[in-house]
Amino acid sequence: MRLLTRYILKQLFLPFFFSLLIIVFILFTQFLLRAIDRFLGKGLDLGTIFEYLFLNLGWITALAVPMAVLIAALMAFGQFSEDNEITAMRASGISFLTIVRPAIILGFGIAGVLILFNAFIMPEMNFKARMLSGDIYRKRPDLNIEPGYFMDDLPDYSMIIRDKEDKILKDVRIFSKGIGETQTSIHSKTGNLTTIDDAILLTLFDGEIHELDLKDYGNYRRIEFGKHIITIPADDLFLNRRDTTSRSDREMTIQMILNKKADINNRVEIVRSRVGRAFLRTKMDSIIPPNFETATLALMTFQNNYTSDTTHTKDEIYRLEKDIGIAKRQLRNEYNLLRSYKKSFNKYSVELHKKFSLPVACILFIMTGTSLGVLFKKGGFTIATSLSFGFFLVYYIFMIGGEDLADRTIVSPLVGIWTPNALLFIIAAYLLIHTVREQPPLRISFNIFNRFKKNKDELESTGTA
């Protein structure tokens, strides 16, 4: 039995690594074609370029592993079935569950490694890739100018242009940033942006400079020029590595996500306590309605009951109406804040579930691939890739859709992320059960058609007679 286990694992390992390399290469090539303009022409050394590309291999690998697992299972068990090895094993008294057990164990092992990778390694790679990408983006700001969009990368200045032809900027408008003694705006017909060792040179042609004294608005200057050069110190022309504690959800480890969710819960409790105090100030009980509409309805009901009571004076009614108006404005802000916190909480919950759902899918893809391989009896790479791409595409569409619904708080993160796995488990279990029983998973009964044909033949024979 150990010999059989080693043989099956060996037949799975080679297709797995082969298909993993091919899928990573395809995804990496697509990423490279999209990202190549980020570092071309910026004077980066090869080490920085290779580091940037390597850091982005994290999410590519995490996406490629489940598909590689499915291809490996289809190729290995398809080849077993094509060579009648499955039939020989069954004839020797080995059940299909015993045959498929090494593959499932391998799926559990890959899933465990992928969970650790998603939980600890990939967040750090994503974080460092984003930091490095931002540093590269700011290294040569002249390549980041797009017509019609404000450029804020220049220190102390904001700039917008109407058009750009090669290195010539047309209809350039520059505005000083920050709070100073004067507000400066510059307009020129053309210009260009160049860099030197420690500065950015902005050369403008045929324009005007407008300066306004912020302390005395009557002090205004207008200067015309044929050529004007602005020297902007830029210490970050060389690639300076930044570090920050601000991370997105995909750049957080499991513990970071749990801490973030706990912090959001604490903030929610603080807002809910403010909602309760807002109701207390209107002489109501400290209630916390589920949404702003329910809160408004409760306030209006209380106000109508209060004003209809003849024992209250006009001053008391006026003060109550004023307090309710203030409470409405506060509650609108508080419930908007609660809605925002709920979306943030769901976003982090979605990312937490994703760190486990995709690795678990590796086990389900192993179960599906083994049954499909036996069913189709073909172990070729082309057939395995085609089937795998179809299954994984449907799975990925469901996963993206569930993630989007969960982020928009339409469904819970648990339902949104794990529904594709649940559907995949049903398919895998159905195929596996029928493979164990040596029955085709899809059986179409032709009894109705045969009976119809038989009746038709009888009528024709009767008519002929």
Backbone torsions as a table, in degrees:
resi	resn	phi	psi	omega
1	MET	NA	-35.5	177.4
2	ARG	-65.0	-36.7	178.5
3	LEU	-63.4	-41.9	178.3
4	LEU	-63.7	-42.8	179.3
5	THR	-61.7	-46.0	179.3
6	ARG	-63.0	-37.5	-178.8
7	TYR	-66.0	-45.1	-179.8
8	ILE	-65.2	-43.3	179.8
9	LEU	-63.7	-38.5	178.6
10	LYS	-64.0	-41.3	179.2
11	GLN	-68.9	-21.0	178.1
12	LEU	-88.3	-36.3	-174.5
13	PHE	-62.8	-49.4	-175.9
14	LEU	-61.2	-49.4	176.4
15	PRO	-62.4	-33.9	-179.6
16	PHE	-62.8	-52.5	-178.7
17	PHE	-67.5	-36.8	179.2
18	PHE	-63.8	-49.2	-179.5
19	SER	-69.5	-33.8	178.2
20	LEU	-62.8	-43.4	178.9
21	LEU	-63.5	-41.3	-179.0
22	ILE	-66.8	-45.0	-179.1
23	ILE	-65.4	-44.2	177.9
24	VAL	-60.7	-40.3	179.8
25	PHE	-63.2	-43.2	-179.8
26	ILE	-64.9	-48.7	179.9
27	LEU	-64.8	-38.5	-179.4
28	PHE	-67.7	-37.0	178.2
29	THR	-65.0	-42.2	176.9
30	GLN	-62.2	-42.0	178.1
31	PHE	-64.9	-41.1	-178.3
32	LEU	-63.2	-41.0	179.6
33	LEU	-64.9	-33.0	178.1
34	ARG	-78.3	-32.1	-172.0
35	ALA	-100.0	-2.4	-172.3
36	ILE	-65.5	-27.9	-179.3
37	ASP	-73.8	-9.6	179.8
38	ARG	-74.2	-26.8	-176.3
39	PHE	-125.0	-4.9	176.3
40	LEU	-71.6	136.1	177.3
41	GLY	76.4	11.3	-178.8
42	LYS	-106.4	9.5	175.4
43	GLY	67.2	31.1	-179.2
44	LEU	-83.5	146.3	175.1
45	ASP	-78.5	160.2	-176.5
46	LEU	-61.9	-32.9	179.5
47	GLY	-61.2	-42.4	179.2
48	THR	-67.0	-40.7	179.3
49	ILE	-63.6	-46.6	179.9
50	PHE	-65.9	-34.5	177.0
51	GLU	-64.1	-43.5	179.2
52	TYR	-61.8	-43.0	179.7
53	LEU	-68.1	-40.1	-179.8
54	PHE	-64.2	-41.0	-178.4
55	LEU	-63.9	-28.6	179.2
56	ASN	-84.2	-3.6	175.6
57	LEU	-71.3	-16.7	-177.0
58	GLY	-60.8	-59.4	-177.6
59	TRP	-68.1	-28.8	178.0
60	ILE	-66.0	-44.2	179.7
61	THR	-65.1	-42.9	179.8
62	ALA	-61.3	-31.4	178.9
63	LEU	-80.3	-30.4	-174.3
64	ALA	-82.2	-27.9	-174.2
65	VAL	-60.0	-49.3	-179.1
66	PRO	-59.6	-39.9	179.2
67	MET	-67.8	-37.7	177.3
68	ALA	-64.0	-36.1	177.5
69	VAL	-62.9	-44.2	-179.6
70	LEU	-65.0	-42.8	178.8
71	ILE	-62.5	-42.7	-179.3
72	ALA	-62.3	-43.2	179.4
73	ALA	-64.9	-42.1	178.9
74	LEU	-64.1	-43.2	-178.6
75	MET	-66.9	-46.8	-175.7
76	ALA	-65.5	-52.4	-175.5
77	PHE	-77.2	-25.0	172.0
78	GLY	-65.1	-40.0	178.0
79	GLN	-68.4	-40.2	176.6
80	PHE	-57.1	-44.8	-177.3
81	SER	-71.2	-39.1	-179.8
82	GLU	-64.6	-36.0	179.6
83	ASP	-88.4	7.8	179.2
84	ASN	63.2	21.3	178.0
85	GLU	-71.5	-34.7	176.4
86	ILE	-62.0	-43.9	178.4
87	THR	-62.2	-40.0	179.4
88	ALA	-66.6	-40.5	178.9
89	MET	-64.3	-42.7	179.4
90	ARG	-67.1	-36.1	178.1
91	ALA	-66.2	-24.9	178.5
92	SER	-84.2	3.2	178.0
93	GLY	91.1	11.6	179.2
94	ILE	-93.6	122.2	-179.3
95	SER	-73.8	160.9	-179.1
96	PHE	-67.5	-31.5	177.4
97	LEU	-63.0	-37.4	177.0
98	THR	-68.0	-37.8	179.6
99	ILE	-65.9	-40.7	-174.2
100	VAL	-84.2	-10.9	-175.9
101	ARG	-60.4	-44.2	177.9
102	PRO	-59.2	-36.4	179.1
103	ALA	-66.2	-41.0	179.7
104	ILE	-67.2	-38.8	176.9
105	ILE	-62.0	-41.0	176.0
106	LEU	-62.1	-39.1	177.5
107	GLY	-62.0	-41.4	176.7
108	PHE	-63.0	-40.9	179.3
109	GLY	-63.5	-44.9	178.7
110	ILE	-64.8	-39.6	178.8
111	ALA	-62.2	-41.9	178.9
112	GLY	-62.9	-44.2	178.2
113	VAL	-64.0	-40.9	-179.0
114	LEU	-67.5	-34.3	176.4
115	ILE	-62.9	-45.9	177.6
116	LEU	-62.6	-39.3	178.9
117	PHE	-64.6	-46.0	179.8
118	ASN	-67.4	-29.9	-174.7
119	ALA	-82.2	-32.7	-171.6
120	PHE	-125.0	-41.5	-172.8
121	ILE	-85.5	-49.9	-176.1
122	MET	-61.6	-40.1	177.1
123	PRO	-58.9	-40.6	178.9
124	GLU	-66.7	-39.3	178.5
125	MET	-65.8	-41.6	177.8
126	ASN	-63.3	-41.4	-179.1
127	PHE	-64.8	-47.8	-179.3
128	LYS	-67.7	-33.4	177.2
129	ALA	-65.5	-40.6	178.6
130	ARG	-67.2	-41.1	178.1
131	MET	-62.7	-44.8	-179.5
132	LEU	-67.4	-37.2	178.2
133	SER	-62.9	-41.6	177.5
134	GLY	-64.5	-39.8	178.7
135	ASP	-65.3	-41.1	178.4
136	ILE	-65.3	-39.8	-178.4
137	TYR	-61.9	-36.7	-178.3
138	ARG	-85.9	-7.3	-174.5
139	LYS	-68.1	-37.4	178.0
140	ARG	-129.1	84.8	-175.4
141	PRO	-64.6	-19.3	-179.4
142	ASP	-64.9	-22.7	179.2
143	LEU	-87.2	-5.3	-174.7
144	ASN	-102.8	6.4	-176.9
145	ILE	-84.7	127.2	176.9
146	GLU	-125.1	134.2	-179.7
147	PRO	-58.2	136.6	176.8
148	GLY	86.0	-0.5	-179.2
149	TYR	-123.0	138.4	177.0
150	PHE	-68.9	137.9	175.7
151	MET	-109.4	118.1	-177.2
152	ASP	-110.7	10.0	-177.5
153	ASP	-73.8	-22.3	-178.4
154	LEU	-75.3	134.6	177.4
155	PRO	-64.4	133.5	173.3
156	ASP	72.4	-3.0	-176.8
157	TYR	-137.9	148.4	167.6
158	SER	-116.9	145.8	-175.2
159	MET	-141.7	144.5	175.4
160	ILE	-140.5	142.4	-179.6
161	ILE	-126.7	157.5	179.4
162	ARG	-87.6	-36.3	-176.4
163	ASP	-154.0	164.7	-179.2
164	LYS	-147.5	126.5	175.3
165	GLU	-124.1	110.6	-173.8
166	ASP	56.5	-115.0	-180.0
167	LYS	-101.5	2.4	-178.2
168	ILE	-90.8	121.7	177.1
169	LEU	-95.7	133.4	-177.4
170	LYS	-113.9	142.8	179.3
171	ASP	52.0	65.8	-174.8
172	VAL	-88.6	132.3	175.4
173	ARG	-128.0	127.5	-175.8
174	ILE	-124.8	138.2	-179.8
175	PHE	-130.7	136.7	178.5
176	SER	-73.7	144.8	179.2
177	LYS	-105.1	164.4	176.8
178	GLY	84.0	175.0	-179.8
179	ILE	-105.8	111.8	179.0
180	GLY	-129.8	-168.6	179.9
181	GLU	-76.1	-29.4	-179.8
182	THR	-128.4	150.4	174.0
183	GLN	-106.9	121.5	-175.0
184	THR	-113.4	134.5	172.6
185	SER	-132.4	138.9	-176.2
186	ILE	-127.8	136.4	176.7
187	HIS	-130.6	130.0	177.0
188	SER	-138.2	154.9	-179.5
189	LYS	-70.8	-42.4	179.8
190	THR	-139.5	170.4	178.0
191	GLY	-178.5	172.6	175.0
192	ASN	-149.5	158.6	-175.8
193	LEU	-121.3	123.2	178.3
194	THR	-129.1	164.6	-179.3
195	THR	-127.2	147.5	171.5
196	ILE	-122.4	-167.0	-171.9
197	ASP	-58.0	-45.1	-172.9
198	ASP	-131.9	22.3	-177.5
199	ALA	-158.5	164.8	173.8
200	ILE	-111.4	129.6	178.4
201	LEU	-104.5	118.0	178.1
202	LEU	-108.2	107.7	-177.2
203	THR	-101.1	123.1	-176.8
204	LEU	-117.0	148.3	-178.6
205	PHE	-130.0	137.9	174.4
206	ASP	54.1	75.9	-178.5
207	GLY	-150.9	-169.1	-178.9
208	GLU	-135.7	148.5	174.6
209	ILE	-116.4	129.5	178.7
210	HIS	-117.7	124.4	179.7
211	GLU	-123.0	130.6	-179.7
212	LEU	-123.6	125.3	177.2
213	ASP	-76.2	117.4	-176.4
214	LEU	-72.2	-20.1	177.6
215	LYS	-85.2	-28.9	179.7
216	ASP	-136.9	98.6	-175.6
217	TYR	-64.9	-14.1	176.7
218	GLY	-77.9	-12.9	179.7
219	ASN	-93.2	101.7	-174.4
220	TYR	-134.6	137.6	179.4
221	ARG	-127.4	143.0	176.1
222	ARG	-129.9	123.1	-175.6
223	ILE	-123.9	128.9	174.7
224	GLU	-97.6	146.5	179.7
225	PHE	-145.1	154.1	173.6
226	GLY	-93.8	-35.0	176.9
227	LYS	-147.3	131.6	-178.2
228	HIS	-140.0	130.4	-178.6
229	ILE	-113.3	127.5	175.8
230	ILE	-109.8	123.2	177.4
231	THR	-100.5	118.9	-176.8
232	ILE	-113.6	114.2	176.7
233	PRO	-59.0	135.9	-178.6
234	ALA	-143.5	87.4	-179.4
235	ASP	-68.1	-21.0	-177.0
236	ASP	-93.1	20.0	172.0
237	LEU	-62.8	-34.9	170.3
238	PHE	-82.1	149.7	-174.8
239	LEU	-68.6	106.0	177.5
240	ASN	-101.8	125.9	-178.6
241	ARG	-80.1	130.5	177.8
242	ARG	-104.3	162.3	174.3
243	ASP	-143.7	142.6	-178.8
244	THR	-151.1	155.7	178.0
245	THR	-90.1	-6.2	-179.9
246	SER	-78.4	120.4	-178.1
247	ARG	-130.8	148.1	173.0
248	SER	-82.6	175.4	-176.9
249	ASP	-63.7	-33.7	-178.4
250	ARG	-79.9	-3.1	178.8
251	GLU	-108.9	14.8	-176.7
252	MET	-110.4	141.5	171.3
253	THR	-76.9	174.0	-178.9
254	ILE	-59.7	-44.2	-179.2
255	GLN	-65.0	-37.2	177.4
256	MET	-63.4	-41.6	179.5
257	ILE	-65.5	-42.9	178.5
258	LEU	-62.4	-40.9	177.5
259	ASN	-64.4	-39.7	179.9
260	LYS	-65.9	-41.0	178.6
261	LYS	-65.4	-39.1	177.1
262	ALA	-63.6	-40.0	177.9
263	ASP	-64.1	-40.7	178.3
264	ILE	-64.6	-40.8	177.7
265	ASN	-61.2	-40.2	177.8
266	ASN	-63.3	-41.0	178.9
267	ARG	-67.0	-36.6	177.5
268	VAL	-62.4	-42.9	179.2
269	GLU	-62.8	-36.9	178.0
270	ILE	-65.1	-43.3	179.3
271	VAL	-66.5	-40.8	179.0
272	ARG	-63.0	-36.6	176.8
273	SER	-66.4	-35.7	177.1
274	ARG	-67.3	-35.6	176.1
275	VAL	-62.2	-44.5	178.2
276	GLY	-61.5	-41.2	179.4
277	ARG	-68.0	-31.7	177.6
278	ALA	-63.9	-37.0	176.8
279	PHE	-71.5	-35.3	178.2
280	LEU	-63.1	-35.8	-179.2
281	ARG	-68.7	-17.5	177.5
282	THR	-97.9	17.5	178.2
283	LYS	68.6	21.2	175.5
284	MET	-102.6	175.2	174.6
285	ASP	-72.5	160.6	179.1
286	SER	-80.5	85.7	-179.6
287	ILE	-108.1	159.4	178.6
288	ILE	-131.6	89.6	178.6
289	PRO	-63.9	157.3	-176.5
290	PRO	-70.5	-24.1	-179.1
291	ASN	-150.8	173.5	-175.6
292	PHE	-67.9	-35.8	-179.4
293	GLU	-63.0	-43.0	178.4
294	THR	-66.2	-38.9	178.4
295	ALA	-63.6	-42.9	178.9
296	THR	-63.3	-41.4	178.7
297	LEU	-62.3	-41.1	178.6
298	ALA	-64.2	-41.3	179.3
299	LEU	-65.1	-44.1	-178.6
300	MET	-66.8	-38.0	177.3
301	THR	-63.3	-44.0	178.5
302	PHE	-64.6	-40.0	-179.7
303	GLN	-64.5	-42.7	179.7
304	ASN	-64.7	-41.8	178.2
305	ASN	-65.3	-36.7	-178.0
306	TYR	-69.8	-44.0	-178.1
307	THR	-71.4	-27.1	179.1
308	SER	-77.4	-12.9	177.9
309	ASP	-80.4	115.6	-175.1
310	THR	-72.6	-10.3	180.0
311	THR	-75.8	-15.0	-179.5
312	HIS	-90.1	138.4	-179.9
313	THR	-79.3	168.5	178.5
314	LYS	-64.2	-36.3	178.6
315	ASP	-65.2	-41.1	178.6
316	GLU	-64.9	-41.6	178.5
317	ILE	-65.0	-40.8	179.8
318	TYR	-62.6	-44.3	-180.0
319	ARG	-64.6	-38.5	179.0
320	LEU	-65.4	-44.8	179.5
321	GLU	-61.3	-37.8	177.4
322	LYS	-65.6	-43.7	179.0
323	ASP	-64.4	-38.0	179.3
324	ILE	-68.4	-37.7	176.1
325	GLY	-62.0	-42.2	177.2
326	ILE	-65.2	-41.0	-179.9
327	ALA	-63.7	-38.9	179.1
328	LYS	-61.0	-46.4	-179.6
329	ARG	-63.7	-39.9	178.7
330	GLN	-67.1	-43.1	-177.3
331	LEU	-66.5	-33.6	177.3
332	ARG	-60.8	-45.0	178.2
333	ASN	-65.7	-41.1	-177.4
334	GLU	-66.3	-41.6	-179.1
335	TYR	-72.4	-31.9	172.2
336	ASN	-63.0	-38.7	178.1
337	LEU	-67.3	-41.2	177.8
338	LEU	-63.4	-38.6	178.2
339	ARG	-64.2	-40.4	177.9
340	SER	-65.6	-40.7	178.4
341	TYR	-64.5	-37.1	-180.0
342	LYS	-65.5	-41.6	177.6
343	LYS	-63.3	-42.4	178.6
344	SER	-63.7	-42.2	180.0
345	PHE	-61.7	-43.3	178.6
346	ASN	-64.8	-37.8	-179.0
347	LYS	-62.3	-43.8	179.3
348	TYR	-72.3	-33.0	177.1
349	SER	-66.8	-39.0	177.9
350	VAL	-60.6	-45.9	-179.5
351	GLU	-65.5	-35.3	177.9
352	LEU	-64.9	-44.4	179.0
353	HIS	-66.8	-35.9	-179.0
354	LYS	-64.0	-29.0	179.3
355	LYS	-65.1	-19.8	-179.8
356	PHE	-109.8	-31.1	-172.9
357	SER	-68.3	-42.4	-179.3
358	LEU	-67.2	-42.1	174.1
359	PRO	-61.5	-39.9	178.3
360	VAL	-63.2	-31.5	177.9
361	ALA	-62.3	-25.6	177.1
362	CYS	-60.5	-41.1	178.7
363	ILE	-65.1	-42.8	-179.0
364	LEU	-68.5	-35.6	177.5
365	PHE	-67.8	-33.8	175.4
366	ILE	-62.4	-46.4	179.3
367	MET	-61.8	-42.3	179.9
368	THR	-68.1	-44.0	-176.5
369	GLY	-64.7	-38.8	179.9
370	THR	-63.9	-42.5	-179.4
371	SER	-69.7	-42.3	179.7
372	LEU	-66.3	-36.9	178.1
373	GLY	-61.4	-43.4	177.7
374	VAL	-67.3	-36.4	-177.6
375	LEU	-67.0	-46.9	-175.5
376	PHE	-84.0	-20.8	177.2
377	LYS	56.0	36.4	177.1
378	LYS	-134.9	127.5	-177.9
379	GLY	-109.2	16.3	-179.8
380	GLY	-71.2	152.9	-178.4
381	PHE	-67.8	-35.9	-177.3
382	THR	-65.3	-47.9	179.5
383	ILE	-64.9	-43.0	-180.0
384	ALA	-62.3	-41.4	-179.7
385	THR	-66.7	-41.3	-179.6
386	SER	-62.6	-48.6	179.0
387	LEU	-63.5	-42.3	-179.0
388	SER	-63.8	-42.4	-179.6
389	PHE	-62.3	-41.1	178.6
390	GLY	-63.1	-48.0	-179.9
391	PHE	-63.3	-45.8	-175.8
392	PHE	-69.4	-33.5	178.5
393	LEU	-63.7	-45.8	178.1
394	VAL	-63.0	-44.4	178.9
395	TYR	-60.2	-44.3	-176.9
396	TYR	-67.6	-36.9	177.1
397	ILE	-63.0	-44.2	177.6
398	PHE	-63.3	-39.3	-178.9
399	MET	-66.8	-44.3	178.5
400	ILE	-64.2	-42.0	177.9
401	GLY	-63.5	-44.1	177.9
402	GLY	-64.0	-38.7	177.8
403	GLU	-63.2	-42.2	179.8
404	ASP	-65.2	-42.9	178.6
405	LEU	-64.2	-38.0	178.9
406	ALA	-69.7	-39.9	178.0
407	ASP	-63.3	-31.5	179.7
408	ARG	-89.7	9.5	176.9
409	THR	61.7	21.5	176.4
410	ILE	-76.6	-38.9	174.1
411	VAL	-128.0	166.2	178.4
412	SER	-74.7	153.3	177.7
413	PRO	-57.2	-35.0	179.3
414	LEU	-61.5	-45.6	-179.5
415	VAL	-70.4	-44.7	-175.7
416	GLY	-63.3	-39.3	-174.9
417	ILE	-88.2	-35.3	-173.6
418	TRP	-94.1	-8.6	177.3
419	THR	-60.5	-44.9	176.2
420	PRO	-58.1	-38.7	178.1
421	ASN	-67.1	-37.4	178.7
422	ALA	-64.6	-43.2	177.8
423	LEU	-64.9	-41.3	178.8
424	LEU	-65.0	-36.1	177.9
425	PHE	-64.9	-40.7	178.6
426	ILE	-61.9	-44.6	179.3
427	ILE	-64.5	-45.4	-178.3
428	ALA	-64.3	-43.1	179.8
429	ALA	-65.2	-40.9	179.0
430	TYR	-61.6	-47.5	179.5
431	LEU	-65.0	-40.1	-178.0
432	LEU	-67.0	-41.1	179.8
433	ILE	-62.1	-44.6	-179.1
434	HIS	-70.8	-30.2	176.8
435	THR	-70.2	-39.8	177.3
436	VAL	-62.4	-39.0	-179.3
437	ARG	-82.2	-2.1	-178.4
438	GLU	57.9	43.0	177.6
439	GLN	-120.0	145.3	175.2
440	PRO	-66.5	136.5	-176.8
441	PRO	-67.2	-26.9	179.8
442	LEU	-121.5	109.2	-179.4
443	ARG	-115.6	127.2	-179.3
444	ILE	-110.4	125.0	-179.6
445	SER	-85.6	130.0	-179.8
446	PHE	-104.5	14.9	-177.2
447	ASN	-60.8	-39.7	-177.6
448	ILE	-64.8	-44.1	-179.3
449	PHE	-67.0	-39.7	179.0
450	ASN	-64.4	-40.5	179.5
451	ARG	-66.1	-40.0	178.8
452	PHE	-63.5	-41.5	-179.7
453	LYS	-65.8	-39.1	-179.6
454	LYS	-64.7	-43.8	178.6
455	ASN	-63.8	-37.1	179.5
456	LYS	-66.0	-42.3	178.7
457	ASP	-63.3	-38.9	179.9
458	GLU	-65.1	-41.4	179.4
459	LEU	-65.0	-39.9	-180.0
460	GLU	-66.0	-39.8	179.8
461	SER	-67.4	-35.2	178.7
462	THR	-67.0	-43.5	179.8
463	GLY	-64.6	-35.4	-179.8
464	THR	-68.7	-38.8	178.4
465	ALA	-65.9	NA	NA
